[in-house]
């Protein structure tokens, strides 16, 4: 590790004090590692929580826009139906008017022809 101890675990020490110091260094190193792990775990949990919140709000937004698109499609379809109905009625009216115009023009031509006969 970083403490610089690279000896074998079974080596005997000259005094019992150095064994105590090594134990203390190891336990403080373990404590530092635990704190680092806890810090990273907390950071990851926070990031995961934020990601889940963003995902949730995106899902809500997608659903909201989907409902809006559905409403717009329904509106468009009903407008199309009204336009088609009006179109059919309008065609019938235009057709009837054209027949009347043709009849009036025929009548006018006949009258004109009669008037020419008498000239």
Order of alpha helices (4+ residues) and beta strands (2+ residues): alpha
